Amino acid sequence: MPVASIYIETHGCQMNEADSQYIADRAASAGYAVAERAEDAHVVILNTCTVRDNAERRAYGRMGHLKSLKNAHPALKLIVTGCLAEQDRDRMRLIAPHVDAVFGTSELKQLGDAITRWREEFSETDAGEELVLRMPIGGSPDCVAGAFSPVRGFVTVQRGCSYYCTFCIVPHVRGRFDHRPMAEVLSEVRQRVEEGAREVMLVGQTVNSYRDPAQDGDFGRLCARVAQIPGLERLTFISPHPKDFTREMLRELSQIPQMNPRMHLPLQSASDVMLRRMNRKYTFSQYMEKAEWIREFFPDAAITTDFIVGFPGETEQDFQATLDCVRSGMFANAYMYIYSKRRGTPAAHWEQVEPAVASERHARLADAQNAVARAYHERKIGTQVRTLVQGVSKKDGSKLAAKTLDNVTVIVSQPPDYEERLYASEPWLDVRIDSGHKWGCDGTVVGRARRFADRGSPVKTALINLLTA
């Protein structure tokens, strides 16, 4: 085991992923290696989410699981950060007293400083003795420096949210809008590109509400400036708010050659009654106007969305409006959730929809959207698409996972010439789509390229494919 190592496990959204990357960068600059197993680390970081009850229970369960590691190795630092840490700071110390420290979402710099201080302490620790536990700790490591890790970069442009949707805990745990200076964002994007990022994702809670605190530039202007950075090949962002898309902003975004043809437009409900209760700040007709603008400026873009089913007060009529919207086929993909009460939010105090009713509605909505998504993916069968490799498939180590420009997951068998460093240096894969499913597509790699604009070099097809073609 290295002299000092850190293990990072991330739960939740892309904002948490970006925060974990910041932690990893601070740790690396302090001389740590990033461990693939919690058992091999001196510092274990659990970056938590509290957006839904399941996420909260999973986080506390994971803290309990890691207690055995702390008992076996008392010198280990077990740290919790993220939204649950911000919300439950005092409660967490009672439920999980074995946790060494809790850092809220606004205390990442202090966490980085603490990691740096601890580095000297671990230099004096005998790290040669491997921990032996009765059961493996498990978990999915993040920020491990693999060959594919630099290919896609996350850059936070904004923290917090000031919109106070009645179901959402984010403003309470991440605070109100805090926009990073544009010069600071540009500097980090430039750094990610220099490190090998072919695609950069700009991350914010309501990312398109961004305003440069120094010069008052908006999100469209920020993206235009980012696109001017030499070497940037593709640009995308998550997660916008429909309220903040103007026609002029979408027009400006459409003029950026590197912008990916995918727009996430969270709807939550197609019922105006529910939208008012959710404090979403738009009506369904206003939302559809924004969707029409996207179609005007990005005619080939995939529109994706979010839905909450079973929100307090939702009637069958309200739900039917959402179901009809999904059945129209306008969304290439959708993230669908059953409403989950969050402590400290107004909706938690309202009369709740019966769990059985909410579950049944969720199942109907999922069936409808899955049919639409499958049809969207099946339309790609027989076409050749350029994808950006993500790495080895988590479900099958003999395959690779990649993403199309419209954010469709594509799973491919590793070609005969597959070698990790080669494919990390030439990460653009030309893929023939062979089948479509509700989750994405299966395909065959036929070419690869170093840069997005390069013509792909042919890839040898597996012999078995030739024999069965």
C-alpha positions, 0 to 999 in steps of 0.5 A: 500500500502507498505511504498515503492513500485516499478512497473516495466514494460518490453518491448522487449527482454530477455536482457531487462528482465534480466535488469528488474530483476537487477532493481528489485533485487536492489529495493528489497535490498533497501527495496521496494516491487514490485507492481502489479499495477502502481497505487500502486507504488511510483516508476514506471519503463518503460523498453523500446525497440527500435528494431522496429518502433512499439516498439518505438511508443508503448513506447511513447504511454505508457509514455503518458498513465502514465502521468495521474498517474503522474498528480494524484500523483506528488510525484511518480517517473516515470522513463524510461530506456532501449534501447529507453531511450539510443537512445532518451534521449534528444528527450524524454524530449521534447516529455514526459516532465512528465518523471522524469528521463531517464537512458540508458542501460549503467546506470543501476547501477546509476538507482539502486543507485537512487532507493536506495536514493529515498527510504528514501524520500518515507518513509516520504510520506503518502502512505495510500491514494489510488489513484483514477483515472477515467481509469485504467492504465493497463499494465503487471507487471514484477518481481513480486515475485510470487511462480513461479518466481524463477523457471527460472533464467536469467543471463546476460553474455554479453552486447552490440554488435560489429557486426553492422548489417545494420538494427540493432540499438543495437550497437548504444544503448547498445554499443560494446561487454562488456563481464562479467568476468566468475567468476561474471557470475558463482557467479550469476548463483549459486545465482539463483540456490540457490534461486530455479532456476531449469533452467538458461538462459544465455543472451547476444546480440550475446551470443556465441561470449562471451570471458572471459575478464580475462582468455580468455575462450570462450562461450563453456568453460563458459557453461561447468563451469556453468554446474558444479554448484551443483543443476543446472538442465537445461541450455539454452541460447539466442541469438547466432550468426551463425558466432560464432558457431564453430564445437568444441564449439558445440561439447563441448556444446553437452557434457553438460548433462543439455543443452536443446535440442534447438538451436536458429540460426538466419538466417534473409534471405536465400539470399546471396545478402540480407545477404551481405546487412545486414552485417550478416558476413556469406553466406547461405551455411556457415549458413547451415554448422552450422545447419549441425553441430547442427544436428550432435551433437544435433540430436534431437534438435529443430532449431529455427530462425529469419527472416526479410522480406522486407529488402531494396532491397529485390526482389521476387527472394531473398524472394523466397529463404527464402520461399523455406528454410522455406518450407524445414521444417528445423525450429521448430519455427521462429520469423518473422518480417517486416523490420522496419527502425531504425534511425541511421542505414545504411539501414534506408537511402536505398530505401525501399520495398513497405509496401504492398509488404513486408506485402504480403511476410510476410503473405506468409512466416508466412503461410509456417512456421506456417504449419511447426510448426503445424506439428512439434507440432502435432508429439508430440500428444500421447507422454508424455513430461517433461515440466517446469511450467511457471505459470498461463496462461495469457489467461486463469486463470484456466490453466497453461503454461509450456515449453518443453525442446525444448521450445514448449509452452504447456497449461494444465488445472490445475489438481484437486490437484493444489495448487500454492506453491505445484506446484512451489516446484514440477515444473517439469510436466509430460504432455500427449500431446493431440493436436498440434497447430501452437503456441504450444500444449495442454496437460494433467498433469499426473505427477510432480517432484521436480527435473528434474532427479526425477521420477514424482509422479502421478497426479489425472486426472480430473473426466471429462477427465476420463468420456470422455476418 
